[in-house]
Amino acid sequence: MPARCTHEDGTKWREGTVYNPTETVECTCDAQGIHTCKCGDGNTPPCDDPTPVTWFNEECEKTCVPEYGLCTGAAGRHFVTFDGEDFVFDGDCTYVIFDFEDVAILADYKGEDTKNLKVAVGFDVGVEGDLLTLKKNQVSLNDGAVEVPASLELARGYQLDLTDIGLKYTATLHKDGRDVVELMWDKESSFSVRAHGSTMDQVEGLCGDFDGEIKNDVSEETLIDYVKSWTVKDMEDCPEPPPPQDHCKEVNVDKEKTSADVKAILTSPLFKPCYDFLEEDVMVPFIENVVQQICVCFGDLDCACAMYDQFAT
């Protein structure tokens, strides 16, 4: 005799048949009389631009949201915000890079120089009263050591999944059927923050406000004021970021030749699709930033590798 399943609402149906208790829930019955349900589009309209991503919450309620936002920091100093604004600063404090509701991500720049660069030496991921701290060789939650990989239950119903593939930490906060935010850090000089589209227009921090408008990300009158506004408030001995400077004046680097070499790399087959996609007013300052990065490292071309990686993302 075929098995029969009983749904939570009392409905019974036979194995092999499908039951739709709501428009976005599909349940099936197996030979053991066990039913499984999953979220689905059903007969609802598909998601389309400008909100092309489908998100089902834990009750399978469907919402169309924007694409994920991506913020990157390369070689310690070079930020690109969720909306595409890029800026350079030499920090020596702890900064809020992402803030959304009860979640905050802090970057700790109070550490050693690497190849003459100030880089983030650690990150804090906070959810209300819980604080995950990432250091190069140490991970802790509320000051207690954490073995990686780990899946941790945090405040406000958040779950945090943490992996370490040797060269990179990945910390992902999940809640209500979505990856709210993901932090990736190479333990050296570069990181990325990926925010779920449902957080759009609700985000703050050095990574910008994620509202689709590039021009309003640096919200203070000057870049220095903007960086200072996201400094952790209770820090002592936190120096003001220095103004941008031409590092190539201080070293024996042929700036014109280096700029031509950088452009040749960016227009090579590997990067050309990205290069052709961007306007000249974006590429000219980016090339200048790469050259400055090489000059900071006294002409070491390897110092620009993180920026090429950032460009490709």
Backbone bond lengths (Angstrom), bond angles and torsions (degrees), N, CA, C in turn:
res aa  C-N    CA-C-N  psi(-1)  N-CA   C-N-CA  omega(-1)  CA-C   N-CA-C  phi
1 M - - - 1.463 - - 1.526 109.20 -
2 P 1.311 118.60 134.61 1.465 120.74 179.76 1.523 111.46 -60.35
3 A 1.315 114.89 143.49 1.464 119.62 177.75 1.524 109.72 -69.88
4 R 1.320 114.42 155.97 1.457 120.04 177.85 1.529 108.57 -125.48
5 C 1.308 115.12 144.15 1.468 120.75 178.57 1.520 109.46 -115.28
6 T 1.320 114.03 151.77 1.457 120.38 176.64 1.519 109.15 -123.15
7 H 1.309 115.88 121.30 1.468 121.04 179.01 1.531 109.75 -79.70
8 E 1.336 115.02 163.58 1.454 120.19 -179.56 1.529 112.67 -58.84
9 D 1.341 116.76 -24.79 1.464 119.92 179.79 1.529 112.88 -87.19
10 G 1.374 116.05 4.72 1.460 120.59 177.80 1.513 114.44 94.17
11 T 1.301 119.21 -10.12 1.461 122.39 -179.97 1.526 110.44 -68.88
12 K 1.363 116.27 135.28 1.469 121.77 178.14 1.526 108.95 -112.14
13 W 1.326 115.85 143.22 1.474 119.94 175.51 1.522 109.66 -155.20
14 R 1.346 115.66 158.76 1.461 121.17 -173.15 1.523 112.09 -83.12
15 E 1.343 113.49 161.01 1.465 119.61 176.50 1.522 110.14 -58.66
16 G 1.343 114.86 144.38 1.452 120.93 177.51 1.507 114.09 86.76
17 T 1.317 117.28 -7.73 1.459 119.58 178.10 1.519 110.08 -103.04
18 V 1.311 114.86 164.12 1.464 121.50 -175.79 1.520 108.99 -114.73
19 Y 1.313 116.04 137.55 1.460 121.87 177.78 1.526 108.88 -122.64
20 N 1.317 116.81 132.54 1.468 122.07 179.17 1.530 109.77 -114.29
21 P 1.347 116.06 91.57 1.471 118.16 -179.88 1.527 112.92 -65.05
22 T 1.326 117.10 -28.13 1.466 121.86 173.07 1.529 107.68 -139.32
23 E 1.304 115.78 174.01 1.463 120.64 -176.51 1.519 112.81 -63.76
24 T 1.345 117.66 -26.52 1.466 120.56 -175.76 1.532 112.76 -115.18
25 V 1.340 117.67 18.37 1.470 121.89 176.31 1.525 109.03 -124.54
26 E 1.345 116.12 131.71 1.461 122.15 178.49 1.523 108.45 -124.47
27 C 1.343 117.01 122.49 1.463 122.18 -178.58 1.523 110.10 -116.93
28 T 1.338 116.67 140.32 1.459 122.30 177.37 1.526 109.04 -123.50
29 C 1.340 115.66 158.24 1.465 122.88 -177.49 1.524 108.40 -119.18
30 D 1.363 117.21 128.23 1.466 119.21 -179.11 1.530 110.67 -98.60
31 A 1.340 115.56 -179.94 1.467 121.36 -174.12 1.522 112.62 -68.17
32 Q 1.318 118.10 -16.47 1.459 121.73 177.86 1.533 112.40 -92.37
33 G 1.308 115.71 3.63 1.458 119.22 -179.97 1.515 113.03 77.57
34 I 1.340 116.17 22.58 1.469 121.30 179.23 1.523 108.49 -105.90
35 H 1.309 116.13 128.80 1.459 118.68 -179.72 1.525 110.65 -103.35
36 T 1.318 114.92 144.75 1.464 122.18 176.02 1.516 108.15 -126.11
37 C 1.317 115.18 141.71 1.461 120.91 -178.53 1.518 110.15 -123.54
38 K 1.305 115.96 148.72 1.458 121.25 177.22 1.523 109.24 -144.23
39 C 1.337 114.29 159.29 1.456 120.09 177.40 1.533 109.60 -78.84
40 G 1.317 116.15 147.35 1.460 120.75 177.01 1.514 111.02 -157.93
41 D 1.317 115.67 162.62 1.459 120.87 -178.36 1.528 113.00 -66.54
42 G 1.351 116.21 -28.95 1.456 118.65 -176.73 1.521 110.76 57.21
43 N 1.317 115.82 -132.84 1.465 120.76 179.35 1.523 112.49 -100.12
44 T 1.327 116.16 15.04 1.464 119.33 -178.98 1.525 110.04 -76.12
45 P 1.325 117.96 152.25 1.472 120.68 178.95 1.532 110.77 -61.80
46 P 1.330 118.31 143.84 1.467 120.28 177.80 1.522 111.03 -68.35
47 C 1.319 114.95 154.25 1.465 120.04 176.48 1.522 109.39 -75.59
48 D 1.323 116.25 144.53 1.460 121.44 -176.17 1.523 108.58 -144.94
49 D 1.343 116.87 167.57 1.458 121.34 178.83 1.528 110.48 -54.60
50 P 1.325 118.27 143.22 1.475 127.81 4.50 1.526 114.36 -89.32
51 T 1.349 117.17 11.03 1.462 120.67 178.31 1.523 108.77 -125.86
52 P 1.349 117.44 74.02 1.460 120.38 -170.20 1.531 115.44 -85.94
53 V 1.337 118.12 -4.60 1.464 121.26 -174.00 1.531 109.81 -99.30
54 T 1.324 115.94 130.39 1.460 121.17 178.33 1.519 110.10 -88.79
55 W 1.331 115.91 129.32 1.472 121.11 176.82 1.526 108.35 -125.57
56 F 1.328 115.31 124.29 1.454 121.44 172.97 1.526 108.59 -106.23
57 N 1.321 116.75 125.99 1.457 118.25 176.12 1.527 109.43 -79.69
58 E 1.323 117.64 -173.59 1.458 120.29 -173.97 1.523 112.66 -67.28
59 E 1.325 117.30 -17.23 1.469 121.36 176.07 1.535 110.81 -96.55
60 C 1.332 116.71 10.14 1.467 123.23 -179.47 1.525 112.12 64.76
61 E 1.312 117.72 22.69 1.450 119.97 172.18 1.526 108.49 -75.30
62 K 1.310 116.52 129.56 1.460 122.05 -173.52 1.525 111.03 -91.41
63 T 1.335 114.97 134.28 1.459 121.64 174.82 1.525 108.28 -135.69
64 C 1.315 117.17 137.30 1.462 121.74 174.22 1.530 108.51 -94.14
65 V 1.313 116.25 125.67 1.460 120.58 -175.77 1.530 110.10 -129.07
66 P 1.352 117.78 165.48 1.466 120.34 177.41 1.534 111.88 -67.49
67 E 1.326 114.63 170.73 1.463 120.51 173.97 1.530 109.78 -62.11
68 Y 1.336 115.50 161.40 1.457 120.66 174.39 1.526 110.42 -57.65
69 G 1.314 116.07 145.88 1.454 121.16 171.98 1.520 110.05 -95.24
70 L 1.332 116.87 142.86 1.465 120.98 -179.03 1.520 109.91 -126.34
71 C 1.315 115.88 125.23 1.462 123.27 173.82 1.517 107.86 -117.98
72 T 1.332 116.99 136.34 1.461 120.23 -177.52 1.526 111.21 -130.35
73 G 1.309 114.15 150.13 1.457 122.03 171.95 1.516 108.09 -128.21
74 A 1.312 117.32 122.18 1.464 121.51 -175.28 1.515 110.51 -120.63
75 A 1.326 115.17 139.09 1.473 121.67 176.05 1.531 111.31 54.26
76 G 1.315 115.58 32.54 1.454 120.14 174.28 1.506 114.77 81.37
77 R 1.318 119.02 -41.50 1.457 122.58 -164.39 1.518 114.60 -109.44
78 H 1.315 117.84 -18.15 1.468 121.88 -167.64 1.520 111.24 -104.99
79 F 1.318 116.32 110.76 1.456 122.64 179.69 1.527 110.45 -102.02
80 V 1.326 116.38 142.33 1.465 122.71 164.35 1.520 105.93 -126.75
81 T 1.330 117.21 121.35 1.454 122.37 -174.77 1.526 111.53 -76.78
82 F 1.331 115.88 173.60 1.463 120.87 177.37 1.524 111.58 -55.36
83 D 1.321 116.72 -35.48 1.462 120.70 -176.16 1.522 113.48 -93.30
84 G 1.348 117.61 1.91 1.457 120.58 173.83 1.513 116.10 99.75
85 E 1.331 118.64 2.79 1.467 120.95 175.01 1.524 108.77 -72.93
86 D 1.340 117.07 133.77 1.465 119.27 177.68 1.518 109.66 -117.63
87 F 1.326 115.36 143.63 1.454 120.97 178.25 1.518 109.11 -153.54
88 V 1.314 114.81 162.79 1.460 122.15 -177.41 1.516 108.62 -126.23
89 F 1.328 117.15 134.53 1.459 119.73 173.40 1.529 109.09 -150.26
90 D 1.309 115.95 153.96 1.458 122.52 177.42 1.526 107.74 -108.32
91 G 1.322 116.03 96.54 1.457 120.46 -175.25 1.515 112.57 -92.49
92 D 1.334 115.85 158.47 1.461 121.48 176.49 1.523 109.41 -145.21
93 C 1.343 115.89 36.79 1.457 121.89 -177.34 1.527 108.56 -141.11
94 T 1.315 115.83 -169.06 1.459 121.57 170.97 1.520 107.68 -107.13
95 Y 1.342 116.35 132.99 1.455 121.54 -172.68 1.527 110.95 -125.71
96 V 1.339 115.93 145.73 1.462 121.74 171.06 1.528 106.90 -80.24
97 I 1.321 116.58 116.72 1.461 118.94 178.73 1.524 111.68 -100.94
98 F 1.353 116.83 -21.88 1.468 120.82 -179.06 1.510 108.88 -149.34
99 D 1.342 115.70 131.53 1.454 120.36 178.54 1.525 108.34 -142.54
100 F 1.337 115.75 122.74 1.464 121.41 -179.67 1.519 108.98 -147.46
101 E 1.307 116.08 115.59 1.459 121.89 -179.82 1.528 110.03 49.90
102 D 1.345 118.28 -115.86 1.471 120.66 -177.12 1.529 112.96 -90.89
103 V 1.325 117.73 5.51 1.462 122.14 -173.93 1.526 110.58 -109.51
104 A 1.329 115.63 136.35 1.468 120.39 174.24 1.521 109.13 -141.66
105 I 1.341 115.95 142.99 1.464 121.97 173.95 1.524 107.44 -120.48
106 L 1.333 115.98 125.77 1.455 122.49 -179.56 1.519 109.71 -113.04
107 A 1.334 116.41 141.48 1.467 122.36 176.32 1.520 108.60 -111.32
108 D 1.321 115.88 127.61 1.466 122.21 -177.55 1.526 109.54 -98.50
109 Y 1.333 115.35 107.89 1.464 120.68 178.07 1.520 112.36 -99.93
110 K 1.330 117.38 8.69 1.466 120.23 -178.66 1.524 109.18 -85.96
111 G 1.304 116.38 70.85 1.455 120.13 -178.11 1.502 112.70 -148.85
112 E 1.335 114.43 -160.37 1.459 119.18 -173.97 1.515 111.55 -76.31
113 D 1.324 115.05 162.45 1.457 120.96 170.83 1.522 108.28 -82.56
114 T 1.327 115.93 141.85 1.452 121.70 173.59 1.518 107.67 -120.06
115 K 1.319 116.77 116.01 1.465 120.99 -175.56 1.523 110.67 53.27
116 N 1.325 115.68 43.83 1.468 121.91 178.66 1.526 112.40 69.67
117 L 1.344 118.16 18.18 1.458 122.14 -178.87 1.519 110.10 -115.77
118 K 1.321 116.06 143.01 1.445 120.79 167.86 1.527 107.44 -84.04
119 V 1.322 117.26 121.63 1.454 121.04 -177.77 1.522 109.16 -127.01
120 A 1.318 115.87 160.26 1.461 120.72 175.23 1.524 109.06 -69.38
121 V 1.329 115.83 126.97 1.466 120.20 -179.75 1.516 111.92 -102.05
122 G 1.322 116.85 0.64 1.451 120.47 178.07 1.514 111.11 179.80
123 F 1.332 115.08 165.70 1.459 121.64 179.39 1.523 109.47 -136.25
124 D 1.316 115.63 147.59 1.463 122.38 171.28 1.520 108.26 -115.12
125 V 1.328 116.04 133.26 1.462 122.04 173.34 1.519 106.85 -115.35
126 G 1.326 116.53 111.61 1.453 120.72 -174.84 1.512 112.79 -112.91
127 V 1.333 115.88 137.95 1.464 122.86 172.41 1.521 106.99 -130.82
128 E 1.318 116.22 105.04 1.454 122.71 -176.20 1.526 109.75 48.17
129 G 1.347 119.90 -110.38 1.465 121.06 -175.48 1.509 115.18 -89.25
130 D 1.334 118.29 -3.32 1.466 121.59 -178.47 1.522 110.15 -99.58
131 L 1.347 115.73 140.84 1.465 120.32 -178.37 1.524 109.97 -137.49
132 L 1.347 114.95 114.52 1.464 121.32 173.78 1.515 107.85 -94.86
133 T 1.335 116.93 127.88 1.460 122.15 -179.99 1.518 109.79 -115.23
134 L 1.331 115.10 125.10 1.461 121.75 178.37 1.518 109.49 -107.59
135 K 1.309 116.31 121.59 1.456 122.81 168.98 1.528 107.28 -119.43
136 K 1.307 116.33 169.56 1.463 119.33 -174.18 1.527 112.04 -56.12
137 N 1.329 117.42 -43.14 1.462 120.84 -176.44 1.522 112.58 -122.50
138 Q 1.338 116.75 21.95 1.456 119.03 -176.34 1.524 110.44 -155.39
139 V 1.323 115.29 136.97 1.463 121.49 176.36 1.517 108.35 -130.02
140 S 1.328 116.19 135.57 1.463 119.56 179.17 1.518 110.27 -141.34
141 L 1.332 115.17 153.09 1.465 122.67 173.35 1.513 107.14 -123.95
142 N 1.333 115.65 117.62 1.466 121.82 -177.97 1.529 110.53 51.70
143 D 1.350 115.12 43.28 1.474 124.94 177.18 1.525 113.97 73.39
144 G 1.316 118.87 3.95 1.458 121.19 175.15 1.512 110.76 -101.83
145 A 1.326 117.76 135.98 1.459 122.38 -176.63 1.526 111.13 -60.51
146 V 1.335 116.07 143.07 1.461 123.04 179.40 1.518 109.28 -121.55
147 E 1.336 116.46 130.73 1.462 121.79 173.64 1.524 108.71 -84.65
148 V 1.323 115.81 131.61 1.464 120.98 -178.42 1.529 108.66 -106.78
149 P 1.344 119.48 135.50 1.472 128.59 8.01 1.523 111.71 -75.38
150 A 1.326 115.11 158.67 1.458 120.08 -178.04 1.516 110.13 -149.92
151 S 1.333 114.85 151.51 1.462 122.34 171.75 1.518 106.10 -126.86
152 L 1.324 116.96 116.77 1.460 122.14 -169.09 1.517 111.32 -121.14
153 E 1.335 116.11 138.54 1.456 121.39 174.37 1.524 108.28 -90.84
154 L 1.324 116.51 124.06 1.454 121.47 -178.33 1.525 110.83 -114.94
155 A 1.314 115.05 -179.76 1.462 121.59 179.86 1.528 110.95 -62.31
156 R 1.338 114.64 162.03 1.468 122.57 174.72 1.524 113.91 59.81
157 G 1.343 117.09 23.50 1.455 120.55 176.74 1.511 115.24 78.22
158 Y 1.324 117.67 13.10 1.467 120.89 178.90 1.527 110.69 -82.76
159 Q 1.319 115.77 145.20 1.462 122.47 169.59 1.516 108.03 -116.53
160 L 1.311 116.22 135.35 1.466 120.99 179.76 1.518 109.46 -115.91
161 D 1.329 115.56 122.98 1.461 121.81 174.50 1.513 108.67 -105.19
162 L 1.322 116.10 130.03 1.467 122.21 -175.86 1.511 110.09 -126.87
163 T 1.338 116.42 127.54 1.460 121.43 176.73 1.520 109.43 -127.50
164 D 1.324 114.71 158.87 1.463 122.11 177.52 1.522 107.04 -142.16
165 I 1.339 115.98 108.34 1.464 119.31 -178.72 1.523 111.35 -95.37
166 G 1.336 115.83 18.58 1.453 120.48 177.47 1.503 113.24 100.31
167 L 1.333 115.76 -47.46 1.454 120.15 -179.68 1.519 112.48 -105.45
168 K 1.333 117.55 -7.79 1.461 118.47 -172.08 1.527 110.52 -154.93
169 Y 1.332 115.21 132.47 1.458 121.36 167.53 1.530 108.99 -87.08
170 T 1.333 115.84 142.56 1.456 121.32 169.46 1.521 108.39 -129.97
171 A 1.330 116.32 119.84 1.459 122.20 178.46 1.523 107.94 -117.64
172 T 1.339 116.64 120.36 1.456 121.76 -176.41 1.514 110.08 -121.67
173 L 1.329 116.03 126.58 1.456 122.09 176.37 1.520 109.81 -98.29
174 H 1.345 116.01 123.81 1.462 121.96 -179.48 1.532 109.53 -112.16
175 K 1.319 115.31 144.00 1.464 120.40 171.65 1.524 109.13 -164.76
176 D 1.322 114.80 136.86 1.461 121.18 172.18 1.532 112.34 55.72
177 G 1.341 115.69 45.84 1.453 120.14 174.43 1.513 116.01 76.72
178 R 1.326 118.92 16.89 1.467 120.44 -177.94 1.535 110.09 -143.53
179 D 1.332 115.14 153.05 1.463 121.33 169.16 1.524 106.36 -85.95
180 V 1.325 116.52 97.13 1.464 120.46 -172.90 1.517 110.77 -61.51
181 V 1.330 116.53 -48.27 1.469 120.15 179.59 1.523 108.84 -154.26
182 E 1.326 114.70 145.34 1.468 121.32 178.64 1.524 109.15 -128.88
183 L 1.322 115.73 128.60 1.464 122.28 175.55 1.516 109.06 -108.76
184 M 1.332 116.19 128.03 1.465 121.38 172.89 1.522 108.28 -120.68
185 W 1.338 116.55 134.54 1.468 121.86 -177.50 1.519 108.77 -139.64
186 D 1.340 115.80 130.52 1.460 119.91 -177.03 1.523 113.37 -85.05
187 K 1.346 116.71 8.51 1.472 123.94 178.21 1.523 112.87 67.32
188 E 1.326 116.23 7.06 1.459 120.04 -179.68 1.528 110.83 -124.62
189 S 1.329 116.63 -80.13 1.466 117.94 -170.99 1.517 114.77 -136.82
190 S 1.333 118.67 -3.09 1.457 119.79 -173.27 1.522 110.72 -133.66
191 F 1.348 114.93 150.81 1.456 120.60 178.55 1.521 109.06 -150.08
192 S 1.324 115.42 167.71 1.466 121.12 172.31 1.520 108.81 -143.25
193 V 1.334 114.90 149.51 1.461 122.21 175.16 1.516 106.92 -124.70
194 R 1.339 116.82 123.10 1.460 121.61 179.42 1.517 108.27 -113.86
195 A 1.340 116.66 120.63 1.466 121.76 -175.43 1.528 110.45 -110.95
196 H 1.317 115.74 137.28 1.464 121.10 178.29 1.521 110.55 -62.10
197 G 1.329 116.39 145.39 1.458 120.50 -177.03 1.516 114.34 -59.41
198 S 1.353 117.07 -23.74 1.463 119.94 179.30 1.526 112.67 -69.72
199 T 1.331 117.33 -13.16 1.465 120.60 178.53 1.528 112.17 -86.84
200 M 1.319 117.44 -5.03 1.463 120.69 -176.76 1.533 111.11 -55.85
201 D 1.321 115.84 139.30 1.471 124.53 -178.95 1.527 113.02 71.77
202 Q 1.334 117.38 7.45 1.465 120.37 -178.89 1.525 111.83 -126.58
203 V 1.323 117.28 13.32 1.462 123.09 -172.01 1.523 110.13 -109.85
204 E 1.337 115.60 147.00 1.459 121.83 174.04 1.521 108.80 -136.65
205 G 1.343 116.64 172.18 1.457 121.88 177.27 1.519 111.90 120.83
206 L 1.328 115.87 -179.40 1.460 120.36 179.72 1.523 111.87 -61.58
207 C 1.328 117.71 -22.88 1.469 120.86 178.02 1.517 112.49 -77.04
208 G 1.323 117.93 0.38 1.455 120.97 175.86 1.512 113.24 92.85
209 D 1.340 115.50 -176.78 1.460 120.76 -173.06 1.519 114.05 -99.33
210 F 1.343 118.36 -1.45 1.465 122.16 174.54 1.536 110.99 50.20
211 D 1.341 115.03 55.97 1.465 119.33 178.08 1.526 112.42 -118.14
212 G 1.346 116.43 6.84 1.460 120.22 178.97 1.510 114.64 85.31
213 E 1.346 116.48 -1.80 1.463 120.99 -179.34 1.524 109.43 -110.66
214 I 1.319 117.14 112.62 1.461 121.03 -175.46 1.524 112.50 -70.06
215 K 1.322 117.46 -31.59 1.463 120.66 -168.92 1.521 114.03 -75.65
216 N 1.320 119.32 -15.64 1.462 119.53 -176.10 1.518 113.53 -106.33
217 D 1.340 117.78 12.15 1.467 119.34 -178.03 1.524 112.15 -68.67
218 V 1.328 117.29 -48.02 1.471 120.31 175.71 1.525 105.71 -81.11
219 S 1.335 115.23 91.76 1.462 121.23 -165.61 1.528 113.83 -84.54
220 E 1.332 118.09 -8.63 1.467 120.30 177.67 1.532 109.55 -96.04
221 E 1.331 115.83 172.56 1.464 120.48 -176.40 1.517 111.95 -64.44
222 T 1.324 117.31 -36.44 1.461 121.06 178.49 1.524 109.37 -127.85
223 L 1.351 115.75 160.62 1.455 120.37 177.86 1.526 110.62 -61.54
224 I 1.321 117.10 -40.22 1.462 120.07 -179.81 1.527 110.64 -60.74
225 D 1.331 117.18 -43.18 1.468 120.74 178.24 1.531 110.50 -63.60
226 Y 1.333 116.04 -37.50 1.465 120.05 179.64 1.524 110.41 -64.50
227 V 1.331 117.30 -47.34 1.467 120.99 179.45 1.528 109.97 -62.16
228 K 1.332 116.47 -43.44 1.472 120.32 179.46 1.521 111.18 -61.23
229 S 1.331 117.46 -34.78 1.465 120.30 -176.98 1.526 112.28 -66.07
230 W 1.342 117.34 -18.73 1.458 120.94 179.43 1.523 112.29 -110.17
231 T 1.338 116.41 16.82 1.459 120.64 172.28 1.519 109.12 -76.23
232 V 1.324 116.91 138.15 1.463 120.25 177.43 1.513 108.78 -59.26
233 K 1.327 116.98 125.59 1.462 122.15 -164.03 1.525 114.87 -67.07
234 D 1.324 117.96 -32.20 1.463 118.52 -173.60 1.527 113.80 -92.29
235 M 1.324 116.99 16.87 1.464 119.74 -179.51 1.519 111.05 -80.29
236 E 1.333 115.15 140.11 1.455 121.12 174.67 1.529 109.48 -100.69
237 D 1.310 114.98 155.75 1.471 120.85 176.51 1.525 111.42 53.90
238 C 1.315 116.08 46.77 1.456 120.95 179.36 1.520 108.47 -102.67
239 P 1.331 118.23 104.98 1.463 119.94 -176.19 1.520 112.26 -71.51
240 E 1.306 116.25 153.60 1.456 122.01 176.91 1.527 109.37 -72.52
241 P 1.346 117.92 137.01 1.468 119.20 178.16 1.529 109.95 -59.62
242 P 1.331 117.14 137.32 1.459 118.90 178.38 1.522 111.22 -71.44
243 P 1.328 118.32 154.59 1.470 120.68 177.17 1.524 110.40 -66.71
244 P 1.332 117.61 155.85 1.471 120.52 177.70 1.532 110.76 -56.99
245 Q 1.313 115.18 144.05 1.464 119.62 179.82 1.524 110.16 -141.12
246 D 1.334 115.02 162.61 1.460 120.68 178.43 1.518 108.15 -90.01
247 H 1.333 116.00 98.58 1.462 121.06 -177.82 1.525 112.21 -69.41
248 C 1.324 117.06 -18.67 1.460 119.75 -177.38 1.532 111.91 -73.15
249 K 1.321 117.35 -17.49 1.462 120.39 177.39 1.528 111.92 -71.50
250 E 1.332 115.52 -19.36 1.457 119.91 -173.25 1.522 113.02 -96.13
251 V 1.332 117.18 -7.19 1.468 120.15 -175.04 1.523 110.12 -131.59
252 N 1.308 115.06 164.97 1.462 121.16 -179.07 1.531 109.48 -89.18
253 V 1.346 115.35 74.02 1.469 121.51 179.35 1.523 108.30 -125.88
254 D 1.321 116.20 130.48 1.458 121.48 175.87 1.536 107.36 -76.76
255 K 1.308 115.56 98.41 1.469 120.44 -172.52 1.527 112.14 -63.61
256 E 1.331 116.51 -41.26 1.458 119.82 -178.80 1.519 111.51 -63.63
257 K 1.336 116.40 -44.76 1.465 120.21 179.29 1.526 110.88 -66.72
258 T 1.333 116.34 -41.73 1.460 119.71 -179.97 1.520 110.85 -62.67
259 S 1.338 116.43 -40.17 1.458 120.53 177.98 1.530 110.79 -61.91
260 A 1.329 116.86 -41.49 1.467 120.94 178.20 1.527 111.04 -65.15
261 D 1.338 116.25 -38.64 1.470 120.40 178.24 1.531 110.91 -65.03
262 V 1.320 116.53 -41.52 1.466 120.67 179.40 1.526 110.05 -63.80
263 K 1.327 116.72 -44.55 1.460 119.80 179.68 1.520 110.69 -63.46
264 A 1.315 117.50 -36.76 1.470 120.62 178.64 1.527 110.66 -63.04
265 I 1.325 116.82 -37.79 1.462 120.51 178.22 1.526 110.35 -67.38
266 L 1.340 115.91 -43.62 1.463 120.20 -176.59 1.522 112.91 -71.39
267 T 1.326 117.51 -20.29 1.473 120.93 177.56 1.530 111.76 -102.02
268 S 1.325 116.77 7.34 1.466 120.61 175.37 1.528 108.84 -71.71
269 P 1.344 118.10 163.56 1.478 120.49 -177.00 1.523 113.95 -53.30
270 L 1.330 118.25 -32.35 1.459 121.30 -177.57 1.523 112.07 -64.71
271 F 1.337 117.19 -40.84 1.459 121.51 -174.08 1.536 113.96 -107.86
272 K 1.337 117.43 -9.79 1.472 119.73 -171.93 1.532 114.13 -56.41
273 P 1.349 119.99 -39.16 1.467 118.03 178.05 1.531 112.65 -57.69
274 C 1.337 115.91 -38.04 1.472 119.51 177.82 1.524 110.33 -69.92
275 Y 1.325 116.07 -43.27 1.463 120.86 -177.61 1.531 110.70 -61.31
276 D 1.331 116.37 -44.91 1.466 120.68 -177.38 1.523 111.70 -68.12
277 F 1.324 116.80 -24.56 1.463 120.97 -178.19 1.528 112.06 -74.41
278 L 1.350 116.93 -26.49 1.457 121.77 -173.16 1.531 111.84 -97.40
279 E 1.326 115.50 149.99 1.454 121.50 179.60 1.531 110.48 -75.63
280 E 1.330 115.52 159.28 1.462 121.18 -178.85 1.527 111.60 -62.18
281 D 1.354 117.22 -34.27 1.458 119.19 -178.37 1.523 112.13 -71.23
282 V 1.330 116.87 -11.47 1.464 121.59 172.37 1.517 110.13 -91.62
283 M 1.327 116.94 -41.62 1.465 120.91 -174.16 1.517 112.57 -71.73
284 V 1.332 118.28 -37.89 1.473 120.20 -177.43 1.532 111.27 -60.09
285 P 1.337 120.20 -51.04 1.470 118.92 178.27 1.522 112.85 -66.95
286 F 1.349 116.94 -31.16 1.465 118.13 178.66 1.526 110.69 -65.35
287 I 1.318 116.54 -44.98 1.466 119.91 177.72 1.532 110.42 -60.01
288 E 1.327 116.76 -41.81 1.464 120.20 177.89 1.533 110.48 -61.24
289 N 1.322 117.46 -39.71 1.463 120.42 178.81 1.529 111.74 -65.52
290 V 1.335 116.27 -38.47 1.466 119.26 177.53 1.524 110.12 -64.83
291 V 1.322 116.93 -43.05 1.470 120.63 178.25 1.521 110.46 -61.46
292 Q 1.333 117.11 -43.78 1.458 120.52 177.82 1.527 111.15 -60.22
293 Q 1.328 115.58 -38.48 1.464 119.36 178.84 1.528 110.60 -62.67
294 I 1.320 116.86 -42.07 1.466 120.88 178.69 1.524 110.10 -64.46
295 C 1.329 116.68 -39.01 1.466 120.15 179.02 1.526 111.62 -67.07
296 V 1.338 116.89 -37.22 1.464 120.40 176.58 1.523 110.22 -57.65
297 C 1.322 115.54 -34.37 1.465 121.37 -178.82 1.530 111.85 -94.17
298 F 1.337 116.11 22.54 1.479 121.70 176.41 1.523 112.32 57.48
299 G 1.336 116.25 37.83 1.457 120.75 175.90 1.509 115.45 90.27
300 D 1.346 117.69 3.73 1.464 121.30 179.91 1.529 109.05 -73.66
301 L 1.334 117.26 108.81 1.465 121.61 -176.34 1.518 112.90 -64.90
302 D 1.358 116.91 -25.98 1.462 120.10 -179.72 1.520 112.10 -63.94
303 C 1.324 117.15 -21.50 1.463 120.53 -179.69 1.523 112.09 -64.71
304 A 1.319 117.11 -18.81 1.464 120.40 -178.34 1.522 112.72 -90.37
305 C 1.332 117.90 -4.79 1.468 120.04 -175.28 1.529 111.80 -58.85
306 A 1.338 116.98 -41.32 1.462 119.91 -179.52 1.525 111.19 -63.45
307 M 1.324 117.01 -31.80 1.454 120.07 -179.86 1.530 111.34 -74.35
308 Y 1.323 116.78 -35.72 1.469 119.36 174.13 1.519 110.50 -62.84
309 D 1.328 115.41 -40.15 1.466 120.36 177.48 1.530 109.96 -63.30
310 Q 1.339 117.05 -42.78 1.448 121.65 177.79 1.534 110.77 -61.75
311 F 1.332 116.02 -40.62 1.461 121.66 -179.95 1.531 110.35 -61.53
312 A 1.323 116.47 -38.86 1.464 120.85 -176.35 1.528 112.12 -72.27
313 T 1.344 117.45 -19.96 1.461 119.57 -179.17 1.511 111.16 -87.46
